Amino acid sequence: MSTISNLENGQELLYRLERSINPSLSPIMKAIIDLSNQDKLPLYLVGGPLRDLLLGRPIVDIDLVTEGNSHELANAVANKITCRMIPYPRFKTVTLYKDTARLDLATSRVEHYKASGSLPTVFLSNISQDLMRRDFTINSMALGISKINQATLIDPTDGLADLHQKLIRAQHSNSFTDDATRILRAIRYEQRLSFTIESQTLNWMLEAQSNDIFSTITPDRLRKEIGIIFREEQPLKVFKRVAKLQTLEAIFKPLSKSNWMESESLDKQLDPLVWVGILAYALNLDEAHEFILRLNMPNKWSKVVLDTIKLKSAISVLAKTSLSVLQLCELFDKIHRSSLKAVSLINPDSQVKSHIGQYLEHYRNVKPLLNGKDLIKLGIPEGPLVGKLLNKIKLARLNGKITTKTEEKKIATSWLSKMLT
């Protein structure tokens, strides 16, 4: 892997960018650069992609800034290249999608926050002013990629020096009161890059936290930031730091009861919904409902939270040595798979882990070949009897008594004849 020192030459950075970019984005990038050159407009690679380029890390998406009109430029690109375009006029940005890759194109701008946590009002600016309003110095550099400014590295806040020193440094004392989600971002960058949050920046973070700054953030924005942590390469590292800084309880106080941080089984990437269950595990039912509201959770998240609490309430039953297949299915069939995984990972009882593992591996996916409509056609009256019979057929399958659809029909008709006699 290349080091920062031998990547600082601008031409070397451009060469590395050309080799690192997602092939799907190459024609879009070329079109944007060509159009910028045609109009003699400055164009810059900025933010996280430039930071990762300097660090020799993989580049996933691309962030560009033009000192021209980003929407006009994006429209011109979309007329030349087949891609999907989503404009955000309020923020003077456009996102271009090609296959699974994305490119963000923005007009250079400054932002004014009317109140803590509010979305900013945007004004046109030059590139230096644009960089000065960003979250952290390491994200506040720009590399010229059009002819008028090619290979020029613009670094008004000494971000390159902070990259050398492995520091996460905020731009100013109001950074976290302007936008409290930057607290979570600072922790994510610190853990992802193995950096350290600069001491004054840490003080600003903790002061903002102590003033209940997260109450200024909408539930949807907060949920989005937490969801990004779920998708980190090492989410557990991030959550440990979040817990140590008491950021979890600053977001939602009952999360301070979380005691799963030392679990070695969590030191890996998990499905985001499993992490939802893990976060919810320490809560009681009332707190779970509050948590759902705090993050304005979508239905899937809400079900995982409530199913995790429901499953936790059955731990005393699960800890029993012997449970039949029917008992396991009655306990688990309506529980979300992610809740089952979460409880299995967190609960220390080996018997609980064994029962959940056995169910997920052998019984979860066993289903009757017949469905409710089939049973009604056979003469079973609509209503709860249909569900009961489907469970009876499933149990017969689990016990190996039947394997075919014909055998399922025999059970159904036999049960119907007994019911009618």
DRENTORFI-344098 format. One record per residue: chain; x, y, z of N, C-alpha, C in turn. Coordinates in steps of 0.05 Angstrom, whole numbers, plus 5000, padded with zeros to 4 digits. Layout:
BEGIN
> mol,neast,nnorth,nup,caeast,canorth,caup,ceast,cnorth,cup
> A,X,Y,Z,X,Y,Z,X,Y,Z
...
END
This chain:
BEGIN
> mol,neast,nnorth,nup,caeast,canorth,caup,ceast,cnorth,cup
> A,5017,4976,5000,5000,5000,5000,5018,5025,5000
> A,5011,5044,4983,5026,5069,4982,5022,5085,5007
> A,5043,5100,5015,5041,5117,5039,5032,5145,5030
> A,5024,5161,5050,5016,5189,5044,5038,5204,5031
> A,5063,5200,5041,5085,5217,5032,5090,5214,5002
> A,5088,5190,4991,5093,5188,4962,5068,5191,4945
> A,5046,5199,4957,5022,5204,4942,5016,5234,4940
> A,5032,5251,4953,5025,5279,4955,5029,5294,4929
> A,5045,5283,4911,5048,5295,4885,5021,5294,4871
> A,5011,5317,4861,4985,5318,4850,4981,5300,4826
> A,5001,5298,4808,4998,5280,4785,4996,5251,4794
> A,5011,5244,4815,5009,5216,4825,4981,5211,4836
> A,4969,5231,4848,4942,5228,4859,4922,5224,4836
> A,4926,5239,4814,4908,5236,4791,4911,5208,4779
> A,4935,5199,4778,4940,5172,4766,4927,5151,4784
> A,4930,5154,4810,4918,5135,4829,4887,5136,4827
> A,4876,5160,4824,4847,5163,4821,4837,5148,4796
> A,4852,5151,4774,4844,5138,4749,4843,5108,4753
> A,4862,5097,4768,4863,5068,4772,4843,5058,4793
> A,4835,5076,4811,4819,5068,4834,4789,5070,4829
> A,4781,5086,4810,4753,5093,4806,4737,5068,4797
> A,4713,5066,4806,4695,5045,4797,4692,5047,4767
> A,4696,5025,4752,4694,5027,4722,4668,5038,4713
> A,4646,5033,4728,4620,5043,4720,4619,5074,4719
> A,4636,5086,4736,4636,5116,4738,4655,5129,4718
> A,4673,5113,4706,4694,5125,4688,4682,5142,4666
> A,4661,5133,4651,4650,5150,4630,4637,5175,4640
> A,4625,5174,4664,4612,5197,4676,4634,5217,4684
> A,4655,5207,4697,4677,5225,4704,4690,5238,4680
> A,4694,5223,4659,4706,5234,4635,4689,5256,4623
> A,4663,5251,4622,4644,5271,4611,4644,5296,4627
> A,4644,5294,4654,4644,5317,4671,4670,5333,4667
> A,4693,5319,4666,4718,5333,4662,4719,5347,4635
> A,4710,5332,4614,4710,5344,4587,4693,5369,4585
> A,4670,5368,4597,4652,5391,4597,4663,5415,4613
> A,4676,5408,4635,4689,5429,4652,4711,5442,4637
> A,4727,5426,4623,4749,5437,4607,4739,5454,4584
> A,4717,5445,4572,4705,5460,4550,4696,5488,4559
> A,4686,5490,4583,4676,5516,4594,4697,5529,4611
> A,4721,5518,4613,4743,5528,4630,4734,5532,4659
> A,4720,5512,4669,4711,5513,4697,4729,5496,4715
> A,4735,5506,4739,4749,5490,4758,4732,5467,4768
> A,4744,5443,4770,4730,5419,4780,4748,5405,4800
> A,4737,5396,4822,4753,5385,4844,4742,5359,4854
> A,4761,5341,4861,4754,5318,4877,4757,5327,4906
> A,4737,5321,4923,4737,5332,4950,4729,5310,4970
> A,4731,5318,4996,4720,5303,5018,4732,5275,5022
> A,4714,5256,5030,4723,5229,5037,4738,5215,5015
> A,4729,5216,4990,4744,5202,4969,4773,5212,4966
> A,4778,5238,4969,4805,5249,4968,4821,5240,4992
> A,4808,5241,5015,4821,5231,5040,4830,5202,5037
> A,4812,5185,5026,4819,5157,5023,4840,5153,5002
> A,4839,5170,4981,4860,5169,4960,4887,5175,4972
> A,4889,5195,4989,4914,5202,5002,4924,5180,5021
> A,4905,5166,5033,4912,5144,5052,4917,5118,5038
> A,4912,5117,5011,4915,5092,4997,4893,5072,5003
> A,4870,5082,5011,4847,5064,5017,4829,5062,4992
> A,4813,5041,4991,4795,5038,4968,4775,5062,4967
> A,4768,5070,4943,4749,5091,4938,4723,5078,4929
> A,4701,5083,4943,4675,5071,4936,4659,5090,4918
> A,4653,5114,4928,4638,5133,4913,4656,5158,4907
> A,4646,5176,4891,4662,5199,4883,4646,5225,4891
> A,4661,5244,4903,4649,5270,4909,4665,5292,4893
> A,4650,5306,4876,4662,5327,4860,4649,5354,4867
> A,4665,5376,4864,4654,5403,4867,4662,5419,4843
> A,4643,5433,4832,4649,5452,4810,4643,5480,4819
> A,4658,5499,4807,4652,5527,4813,4632,5538,4792
> A,4622,5520,4776,4600,5527,4758,4574,5517,4769
> A,4554,5512,4752,4527,5504,4760,4526,5474,4759
> A,4524,5461,4782,4525,5432,4783,4501,5419,4768
> A,4478,5432,4769,4454,5420,4756,4456,5421,4726
> A,4466,5444,4715,4470,5446,4687,4491,5427,4677
> A,4512,5424,4692,4534,5405,4685,4523,5377,4685
> A,4508,5369,4706,4498,5342,4708,4478,5336,4686
> A,4461,5356,4679,4443,5352,4657,4457,5347,4630
> A,4479,5362,4626,4495,5358,4602,4507,5331,4601
> A,4516,5321,4625,4528,5294,4626,4506,5273,4620
> A,4483,5276,4632,4461,5257,4628,4452,5256,4599
> A,4456,5277,4584,4449,5277,4556,4469,5261,4539
> A,4493,5257,4551,4515,5243,4536,4517,5214,4545
> A,4513,5209,4571,4517,5183,4584,4492,5173,4596
> A,4486,5147,4592,4463,5135,4605,4468,5132,4634
> A,4453,5147,4650,4456,5145,4679,4431,5156,4692
> A,4428,5150,4718,4405,5161,4733,4414,5186,4748
> A,4397,5207,4747,4405,5232,4760,4383,5241,4780
> A,4392,5247,4804,4374,5258,4825,4384,5285,4834
> A,4370,5306,4827,4379,5333,4836,4368,5341,4864
> A,4384,5356,4878,4375,5367,4904,4379,5398,4902
> A,4360,5412,4890,4364,5441,4884,4370,5457,4909
> A,4356,5449,4932,4360,5465,4956,4389,5466,4965
> A,4403,5443,4961,4431,5442,4970,4451,5445,4947
> A,4441,5451,4923,4458,5455,4899,4476,5431,4894
> A,4464,5407,4897,4478,5382,4892,4462,5365,4873
> A,4476,5346,4860,4464,5326,4843,4478,5300,4848
> A,4463,5278,4848,4475,5252,4850,4470,5237,4824
> A,4491,5226,4813,4490,5210,4788,4495,5181,4795
> A,4478,5163,4785,4481,5134,4791,4487,5120,4764
> A,4505,5101,4766,4511,5083,4743,4515,5055,4754
> A,4496,5037,4748,4496,5011,4760,4494,5014,4791
> A,4513,5003,4806,4512,5006,4835,4529,5029,4845
> A,4543,5042,4827,4561,5064,4836,4548,5091,4835
> A,4558,5109,4852,4546,5136,4853,4567,5157,4853
> A,4560,5180,4842,4578,5203,4841,4561,5228,4850
> A,4571,5242,4869,4558,5267,4878,4573,5291,4866
> A,4557,5308,4854,4568,5333,4842,4554,5357,4855
> A,4571,5375,4865,4559,5398,4880,4571,5424,4869
> A,4556,5445,4871,4566,5472,4866,4581,5481,4892
> A,4604,5493,4890,4618,5503,4914,4600,5522,4929
> A,4598,5517,4955,4578,5532,4971,4586,5534,5000
> A,4574,5553,5014,4576,5555,5043,4549,5550,5055
> A,4548,5543,5081,4523,5536,5094,4519,5553,5119
> A,4494,5560,5124,4488,5574,5149,4466,5559,5164
> A,4472,5552,5189,4452,5537,5205,4436,5557,5222
> A,4410,5559,5217,4394,5578,5232,4390,5570,5261
> A,4390,5543,5265,4387,5532,5292,4401,5506,5293
> A,4409,5497,5317,4423,5472,5321,4406,5449,5309
> A,4419,5432,5293,4406,5409,5282,4389,5414,5258
> A,4385,5440,5251,4368,5446,5227,4384,5441,5202
> A,4370,5436,5180,4384,5434,5154,4394,5462,5146
> A,4417,5464,5134,4429,5490,5129,4417,5505,5106
> A,4419,5531,5106,4414,5548,5083,4440,5550,5067
> A,4438,5547,5041,4462,5545,5024,4466,5570,5007
> A,4491,5579,5006,4498,5602,4989,4522,5595,4972
> A,4524,5607,4948,4546,5602,4930,4572,5613,4942
> A,4595,5599,4935,4621,5608,4946,4642,5598,4927
> A,4668,5604,4934,4690,5593,4920,4699,5567,4934
> A,4718,5553,4923,4725,5526,4934,4737,5529,4962
> A,4753,5549,4967,4765,5552,4994,4744,5555,5015
> A,4724,5572,5009,4702,5576,5029,4686,5550,5032
> A,4682,5536,5010,4668,5510,5012,4682,5491,5030
> A,4709,5489,5028,4724,5471,5045,4723,5479,5074
> A,4723,5504,5079,4724,5514,5107,4698,5507,5122
> A,4676,5501,5108,4651,5496,5123,4647,5466,5128
> A,4666,5449,5120,4662,5421,5123,4667,5411,5151
> A,4661,5385,5156,4660,5375,5184,4688,5373,5197
> A,4707,5360,5183,4733,5355,5195,4755,5363,5175
> A,4778,5370,5186,4800,5379,5168,4808,5358,5148
> A,4808,5333,5156,4816,5312,5137,4797,5308,5114
> A,4773,5320,5117,4753,5319,5095,4751,5346,5081
> A,4770,5364,5087,4768,5392,5077,4790,5399,5057
> A,4798,5380,5040,4817,5384,5020,4805,5380,4992
> A,4817,5392,4972,4807,5389,4945,4830,5385,4925
> A,4826,5368,4906,4846,5363,4885,4834,5371,4858
> A,4848,5390,4845,4839,5399,4819,4841,5377,4798
> A,4820,5372,4783,4821,5351,4763,4813,5361,4735
> A,4807,5387,4731,4803,5398,4704,4828,5413,4697
> A,4831,5420,4671,4856,5431,4661,4863,5457,4675
> A,4843,5473,4682,4848,5500,4693,4862,5498,4721
> A,4859,5475,4734,4871,5473,4761,4882,5445,4766
> A,4889,5431,4745,4897,5403,4746,4919,5398,4766
> A,4915,5378,4783,4936,5368,4801,4942,5387,4824
> A,4926,5408,4827,4930,5427,4849,4916,5417,4874
> A,4931,5414,4896,4919,5405,4921,4913,5430,4938
> A,4888,5434,4945,4879,5457,4961,4873,5447,4989
> A,4886,5459,5009,4885,5449,5036,4884,5473,5056
> A,4862,5487,5058,4861,5512,5074,4861,5507,5104
> A,4856,5482,5113,4854,5477,5142,4876,5458,5152
> A,4897,5454,5136,4919,5436,5143,4909,5407,5148
> A,4891,5398,5131,4881,5371,5133,4902,5350,5128
> A,4921,5357,5110,4942,5338,5103,4959,5333,5128
> A,4965,5354,5143,4981,5351,5167,4966,5333,5187
> A,4940,5336,5189,4924,5319,5208,4923,5290,5198
> A,4924,5286,5172,4926,5259,5162,4952,5246,5170
> A,4974,5262,5168,5000,5252,5177,4999,5245,5207
> A,4986,5262,5223,4986,5258,5252,4963,5239,5261
> A,4947,5230,5242,4924,5212,5247,4905,5225,5267
> A,4896,5249,5261,4879,5264,5279,4852,5270,5266
> A,4830,5268,5281,4804,5277,5272,4800,5304,5286
> A,4800,5326,5270,4798,5353,5281,4774,5368,5269
> A,4756,5378,5286,4734,5394,5276,4744,5422,5268
> A,4728,5435,5251,4736,5461,5241,4733,5484,5261
> A,4712,5482,5279,4707,5504,5297,4691,5494,5321
> A,4688,5511,5341,4675,5503,5366,4645,5497,5364
> A,4633,5509,5343,4604,5504,5340,4597,5481,5321
> A,4617,5466,5313,4613,5445,5293,4592,5425,5302
> A,4593,5417,5327,4575,5396,5337,4548,5407,5346
> A,4547,5433,5352,4521,5445,5358,4506,5451,5332
> A,4521,5457,5311,4509,5460,5284,4496,5434,5276
> A,4511,5412,5279,4501,5386,5270,4512,5364,5288
> A,4495,5354,5306,4503,5334,5325,4511,5308,5313
> A,4501,5302,5288,4509,5277,5276,4539,5275,5271
> A,4552,5298,5271,4582,5298,5268,4596,5284,5291
> A,4583,5283,5314,4594,5268,5337,4597,5238,5329
> A,4576,5227,5318,4577,5199,5309,4597,5195,5286
> A,4598,5215,5268,4617,5213,5246,4645,5214,5256
> A,4651,5231,5275,4679,5233,5286,4687,5206,5297
> A,4669,5193,5312,4676,5167,5324,4679,5146,5302
> A,4662,5147,5282,4665,5127,5260,4692,5130,5246
> A,4699,5154,5239,4725,5159,5226,4748,5151,5243
> A,4746,5158,5269,4768,5151,5288,4773,5121,5288
> A,4751,5105,5290,4754,5076,5292,4760,5063,5265
> A,4747,5073,5244,4752,5062,5217,4781,5066,5208
> A,4792,5089,5214,4819,5096,5204,4841,5091,5225
> A,4833,5083,5249,4852,5080,5271,4866,5106,5277
> A,4850,5128,5277,4860,5155,5284,4852,5161,5313
> A,4857,5186,5321,4850,5195,5348,4835,5222,5345
> A,4813,5225,5360,4799,5250,5359,4816,5271,5374
> A,4823,5292,5361,4840,5314,5373,4827,5324,5399
> A,4843,5331,5419,4833,5336,5446,4813,5358,5447
> A,4817,5381,5433,4798,5402,5434,4772,5394,5421
> A,4774,5379,5399,4751,5369,5385,4734,5351,5404
> A,4748,5334,5418,4735,5316,5437,4720,5332,5459
> A,4733,5353,5469,4720,5370,5489,4694,5383,5477
> A,4696,5392,5452,4672,5404,5440,4650,5383,5437
> A,4657,5359,5430,4638,5337,5427,4624,5332,5454
> A,4639,5328,5475,4628,5321,5501,4611,5344,5512
> A,4620,5369,5507,4604,5392,5516,4577,5393,5502
> A,4577,5388,5476,4552,5388,5461,4534,5365,5470
> A,4545,5342,5475,4530,5319,5486,4517,5326,5512
> A,4532,5339,5530,4521,5345,5557,4498,5365,5555
> A,4497,5380,5533,4475,5399,5530,4452,5388,5514
> A,4450,5361,5513,4428,5347,5500,4425,5355,5471
> A,4448,5356,5457,4448,5365,5430,4434,5346,5411
> A,4433,5320,5418,4420,5301,5400,4390,5305,5398
> A,4379,5320,5417,4350,5325,5416,4343,5344,5393
> A,4364,5357,5381,4359,5375,5358,4359,5360,5332
> A,4365,5335,5332,4367,5319,5307,4342,5303,5303
> A,4331,5304,5279,4307,5289,5273,4311,5259,5276
> A,4291,5244,5283,4294,5215,5286,4305,5202,5261
> A,4296,5211,5237,4304,5199,5212,4334,5202,5208
> A,4345,5226,5213,4373,5231,5209,4390,5215,5229
> A,4380,5213,5254,4394,5198,5274,4395,5168,5267
> A,4372,5158,5257,4371,5130,5249,4390,5124,5226
> A,4392,5143,5207,4410,5140,5184,4439,5138,5194
> A,4447,5155,5212,4475,5154,5222,4481,5129,5237
> A,4462,5119,5253,4466,5094,5268,4467,5071,5248
> A,4451,5072,5227,4451,5051,5206,4478,5050,5192
> A,4491,5073,5189,4518,5073,5176,4538,5058,5194
> A,4535,5061,5220,4553,5045,5239,4549,5016,5235
> A,4524,5007,5231,4519,4978,5227,4534,4967,5203
> A,4539,4985,5183,4552,4975,5158,4582,4980,5158
> A,4593,4989,5180,4623,4992,5182,4636,4965,5181
> A,4662,4964,5174,4676,4938,5174,4677,4926,5202
> A,4680,4944,5223,4682,4934,5250,4662,4951,5268
> A,4637,4945,5266,4617,4960,5281,4622,4959,5311
> A,4631,4936,5321,4634,4933,5350,4654,4954,5361
> A,4676,4958,5346,4696,4978,5354,4683,5006,5357
> A,4666,5012,5338,4653,5038,5339,4634,5040,5363
> A,4618,5019,5367,4599,5019,5389,4613,5020,5416
> A,4636,5007,5419,4651,5008,5444,4659,5037,5450
> A,4669,5050,5429,4677,5078,5433,4653,5096,5438
> A,4632,5091,5424,4607,5107,5429,4597,5103,5457
> A,4600,5079,5468,4591,5073,5495,4610,5086,5515
> A,4636,5085,5510,4656,5096,5528,4652,5126,5531
> A,4646,5139,5509,4642,5168,5509,4613,5176,5519
> A,4598,5155,5526,4570,5159,5536,4552,5172,5514
> A,4560,5167,5489,4544,5178,5467,4518,5162,5463
> A,4519,5136,5469,4495,5119,5467,4473,5130,5485
> A,4480,5135,5510,4459,5144,5529,4452,5173,5523
> A,4469,5188,5510,4462,5216,5503,4441,5215,5481
> A,4441,5194,5464,4421,5191,5443,4395,5181,5455
> A,4397,5160,5472,4373,5148,5484,4382,5136,5511
> A,4375,5148,5532,4386,5142,5559,4385,5112,5566
> A,4363,5098,5562,4362,5070,5569,4384,5052,5556
> A,4396,5062,5534,4417,5047,5521,4442,5045,5539
> A,4443,5061,5560,4466,5060,5578,4467,5033,5592
> A,4445,5018,5592,4445,4991,5605,4457,4970,5588
> A,4465,4976,5563,4476,4956,5545,4501,4944,5557
> A,4502,4917,5559,4525,4903,5570,4536,4882,5552
> A,4532,4886,5526,4540,4866,5507,4566,4872,5493
> A,4579,4895,5501,4602,4905,5486,4626,4886,5486
> A,4628,4869,5507,4652,4852,5509,4648,4825,5495
> A,4625,4821,5483,4620,4795,5470,4638,4791,5446
> A,4655,4771,5446,4673,4766,5424,4658,4758,5399
> A,4634,4746,5402,4618,4737,5379,4608,4760,5362
> A,4610,4785,5373,4601,4808,5358,4623,4821,5342
> A,4647,4811,5344,4670,4824,5331,4672,4815,5302
> A,4650,4821,5288,4649,4814,5259,4626,4829,5247
> A,4624,4828,5220,4602,4842,5207,4577,4825,5209
> A,4555,4838,5216,4529,4825,5219,4509,4840,5202
> A,4487,4827,5196,4465,4841,5182,4456,4864,5199
> A,4451,4888,5186,4443,4911,5202,4419,4906,5221
> A,4400,4889,5212,4377,4884,5229,4385,4868,5254
> A,4406,4852,5253,4416,4838,5277,4426,4859,5297
> A,4440,4879,5287,4450,4901,5304,4426,4916,5317
> A,4404,4919,5303,4381,4931,5315,4372,4915,5339
> A,4371,4889,5336,4363,4871,5359,4383,4873,5381
> A,4408,4874,5375,4429,4876,5395,4426,4901,5412
> A,4421,4924,5398,4418,4949,5413,4393,4948,5431
> A,4372,4934,5422,4347,4933,5437,4348,4914,5460
> A,4367,4896,5461,4367,4874,5480,4365,4883,5509
> A,4377,4904,5516,4378,4913,5545,4353,4928,5553
> A,4334,4933,5535,4311,4949,5541,4288,4933,5552
> A,4270,4946,5567,4245,4933,5574,4224,4941,5553
> A,4200,4931,5555,4180,4935,5534,4173,4965,5530
> A,4169,4979,5552,4163,5008,5550,4186,5023,5536
> A,4211,5017,5544,4234,5030,5532,4236,5023,5503
> A,4229,4998,5496,4231,4990,5468,4212,5007,5451
> A,4188,5012,5461,4169,5028,5446,4179,5057,5443
> A,4192,5067,5464,4204,5094,5463,4227,5095,5443
> A,4243,5074,5443,4266,5072,5424,4256,5072,5395
> A,4234,5058,5390,4223,5057,5363,4215,5086,5354
> A,4202,5100,5373,4194,5128,5367,4219,5146,5364
> A,4239,5142,5381,4263,5159,5381,4276,5159,5354
> A,4276,5136,5340,4289,5133,5314,4269,5132,5291
> A,4243,5136,5297,4223,5133,5277,4228,5109,5259
> A,4229,5086,5273,4238,5061,5259,4217,5052,5239
> A,4227,5042,5216,4209,5029,5196,4200,5003,5208
> A,4180,4991,5194,4167,4967,5205,4187,4944,5211
> A,4206,4939,5194,4225,4917,5199,4241,4922,5224
> A,4251,4946,5228,4266,4952,5252,4248,4949,5276
> A,4224,4959,5275,4205,4957,5298,4200,4928,5306
> A,4195,4912,5285,4190,4883,5291,4213,4870,5305
> A,4237,4876,5295,4261,4864,5307,4264,4873,5336
> A,4259,4898,5341,4261,4909,5369,4241,4894,5387
> A,4216,4893,5379,4195,4881,5396,4198,4851,5398
> A,4207,4838,5376,4211,4809,5378,4235,4802,5396
> A,4255,4819,5396,4278,4814,5414,4269,4815,5443
> A,4253,4835,5450,4242,4837,5477,4225,4813,5484
> A,4208,4805,5465,4190,4782,5469,4207,4757,5474
> A,4227,4753,5458,4244,4730,5460,4260,4730,5487
> A,4269,4753,5494,4284,4756,5520,4266,4747,5543
> A,4240,4753,5541,4222,4746,5563,4218,4716,5565
> A,4226,4701,5545,4223,4672,5545,4249,4657,5551
> A,4269,4672,5561,4295,4660,5566,4293,4637,5586
> A,4277,4640,5607,4275,4619,5627,4265,4593,5615
> A,4247,4595,5595,4238,4571,5581,4260,4560,5563
> A,4274,4578,5549,4295,4569,5530,4318,4556,5545
> A,4322,4563,5570,4345,4552,5584,4341,4523,5593
> A,4316,4513,5589,4311,4485,5596,4326,4467,5577
> A,4335,4444,5588,4351,4425,5573,4336,4413,5550
> A,4311,4406,5555,4296,4391,5535,4271,4407,5526
> A,4271,4413,5500,4248,4426,5488,4242,4411,5462
> A,4216,4404,5458,4209,4389,5434,4210,4407,5409
> A,4210,4394,5386,4209,4409,5361,4185,4427,5360
> A,4162,4417,5369,4137,4433,5369,4140,4457,5387
> A,4152,4453,5411,4156,4476,5429,4175,4497,5417
> A,4196,4488,5404,4214,4507,5391,4200,4523,5369
> A,4184,4509,5353,4170,4523,5331,4149,4542,5342
> A,4135,4534,5363,4115,4551,5375,4128,4577,5386
> A,4152,4574,5397,4167,4597,5409,4178,4615,5387
> A,4188,4603,5365,4205,4618,5347,4193,4625,5320
> A,4172,4611,5311,4162,4614,5284,4155,4643,5276
> A,4143,4658,5295,4134,4685,5289,4155,4706,5297
> A,4178,4697,5307,4200,4716,5315,4217,4722,5291
> A,4225,4747,5286,4242,4754,5264,4269,4740,5267
> A,4279,4730,5244,4305,4716,5245,4327,4733,5257
> A,4327,4759,5252,4348,4777,5263,4347,4778,5294
> A,4322,4777,5305,4319,4777,5334,4331,4751,5345
> A,4325,4729,5332,4337,4703,5340,4367,4704,5340
> A,4378,4715,5319,4407,4717,5317,4419,4734,5339
> A,4406,4757,5344,4415,4776,5364,4416,4763,5391
> A,4394,4750,5399,4393,4738,5426,4413,4715,5428
> A,4416,4700,5406,4436,4678,5407,4464,4688,5411
> A,4470,4711,5399,4497,4723,5401,4502,4735,5428
> A,4482,4747,5440,4486,4762,5465,4482,4745,5490
> A,4461,4728,5490,4455,4713,5515,4477,4693,5520
> A,4488,4692,5544,4511,4674,5550,4503,4645,5554
> A,4478,4639,5557,4469,4612,5564,4473,4594,5540
> A,4489,4573,5543,4495,4555,5521,4470,4540,5511
> A,4451,4534,5530,4427,4520,5522,4409,4538,5504
> A,4408,4563,5511,4393,4583,5494,4405,4584,5466
> A,4432,4586,5465,4445,4587,5439,4440,4561,5423
> A,4440,4538,5437,4436,4513,5424,4408,4510,5412
> A,4388,4518,5428,4360,4516,5418,4356,4534,5394
> A,4366,4559,5395,4362,4577,5373,4377,4567,5348
> A,4402,4558,5352,4418,4548,5330,4405,4524,5317
> A,4394,4505,5334,4381,4482,5323,4356,4489,5307
> A,4341,4508,5317,4317,4517,5303,4324,4530,5276
> A,4343,4548,5276,4350,4562,5252,4361,4543,5231
> A,4377,4524,5239,4390,4506,5220,4371,4485,5209
> A,4353,4474,5226,4337,4451,5218,4307,4456,5214
> A,4296,4475,5228,4266,4477,5228,4255,4503,5216
> A,4270,4524,5216,4260,4550,5208,4247,4550,5180
> A,4260,4536,5161,4252,4538,5133,4233,4515,5125
> A,4225,4498,5144,4206,4477,5138,4178,4489,5137
> A,4165,4486,5114,4138,4497,5111,4121,4476,5096
> A,4095,4476,5101,4077,4458,5086,4078,4466,5056
> A,4074,4446,5039,4071,4452,5011,4044,4463,5004
> A,4024,4456,5021,3997,4468,5018,3997,4495,5031
> A,3979,4512,5021,3975,4538,5035,3946,4540,5044
> A,3939,4563,5055,3912,4567,5066,3891,4564,5045
> A,3896,4574,5021,3876,4572,5000,3871,4543,4992
> A,3893,4527,4991,3890,4499,4985,3872,4485,5005
> A,3876,4491,5030,3860,4478,5051,3831,4486,5049
> A,3825,4511,5043,3798,4520,5040,3784,4506,5017
> A,3799,4502,4995,3789,4487,4972,3782,4458,4979
> A,3797,4447,4999,3792,4420,5007,3768,4418,5026
> A,3757,4441,5034,3734,4442,5051,3738,4451,5079
> A,3763,4459,5086,3768,4469,5113,3756,4497,5115
> A,3739,4502,5135,3727,4529,5137,3747,4551,5142
> A,3742,4574,5130,3760,4597,5135,3761,4604,5164
> A,3784,4614,5173,3787,4622,5201,3811,4610,5214
> A,3811,4610,5241,3835,4600,5256,3841,4571,5252
> A,3821,4555,5243,3826,4526,5239,3846,4522,5217
> A,3846,4539,5197,3866,4537,5175,3894,4539,5186
> A,3899,4559,5202,3926,4562,5214,3934,4538,5231
> A,3915,4528,5247,3920,4505,5264,3928,4480,5248
> A,3914,4477,5226,3919,4453,5209,3946,4456,5195
> A,3953,4480,5186,3979,4484,5173,4001,4478,5193
> A,3998,4486,5219,4018,4479,5239,4019,4449,5243
> A,3996,4436,5242,3996,4406,5246,4011,4393,5223
> A,4007,4403,5198,4021,4392,5175,4051,4397,5177
> A,4058,4421,5186,4087,4428,5189,4100,4409,5210
> A,4086,4404,5232,4097,4387,5253,4101,4359,5242
> A,4082,4349,5226,4085,4323,5214,4109,4322,5196
> A,4114,4343,5181,4138,4345,5164,4163,4344,5181
> A,4163,4361,5202,4187,4362,5220,4193,4335,5232
> A,4173,4320,5239,4177,4294,5251,4183,4272,5231
> A,4183,4279,5205,4189,4260,5184,4167,4241,5177
> A,4143,4247,5186,4120,4230,5181,4109,4232,5153
> A,4113,4256,5141,4104,4261,5113,4125,4276,5098
> A,4125,4273,5072,4144,4288,5055,4132,4299,5030
> A,4108,4291,5022,4096,4299,4997,4071,4315,5001
> A,4063,4329,4979,4038,4345,4979,4014,4327,4982
> A,4015,4303,4970,3993,4284,4972,3989,4276,5000
> A,4011,4271,5015,4008,4263,5043,3997,4286,5060
> A,4004,4310,5053,3992,4333,5067,3962,4334,5063
> A,3953,4329,5038,3924,4329,5033,3910,4308,5048
> A,3923,4285,5051,3911,4263,5067,3907,4271,5096
> A,3927,4285,5107,3924,4294,5135,3900,4314,5137
> A,3899,4332,5117,3878,4352,5118,3850,4340,5115
> A,3847,4321,5096,3820,4309,5092,3813,4291,5115
> A,3833,4277,5127,3828,4260,5150,3819,4277,5174
> A,3832,4299,5177,3825,4317,5199,3797,4329,5195
> A,3791,4335,5169,3764,4346,5163,3742,4326,5169
> A,3747,4300,5161,3727,4280,5165,3722,4275,5195
> A,3743,4276,5211,3740,4273,5240,3724,4296,5252
> A,3729,4319,5240,3715,4343,5251,3685,4342,5244
> A,3678,4329,5222,3651,4328,5213,3635,4305,5225
> A,3649,4286,5236,3635,4262,5248,3629,4267,5277
END
